[in-house]
Amino acid sequence: MLISSKLRPETVSSVSFIVIHYCYDSVLVPVDLHAKYSDLLAFAEKEWDLKPQHLVFETDDLSICMGKPIRIHEQAWNGVKDVIGNLYVRVRDPESEAQLLKQVSNTGG
């Protein structure tokens, strides 16, 4: 997403940027035309020492989201990378998810 300054809104960047959020940290990152989903995974792994196989990315910037965070599928990345400004990194814990599914199925839910 091209950005501008609050001080000079008429001046727009020539480079696309995205703000990537993880926990209480936010980082402004350039997004080039050829940025791939795997680049996101590598960035998060390096920046926050996270395991890429447990990561998901979400946004609530799209009109289709209706204000709710949605997970960005790897195949959707190329279509949304230039129109979102905020991306949230979430760590998925497969063991916790499996336990939750087991609890739900045991309660009949």
Order of alpha helices (4+ residues) and beta strands (2+ residues): beta-beta-beta-alpha-beta-beta-alpha-beta-alpha
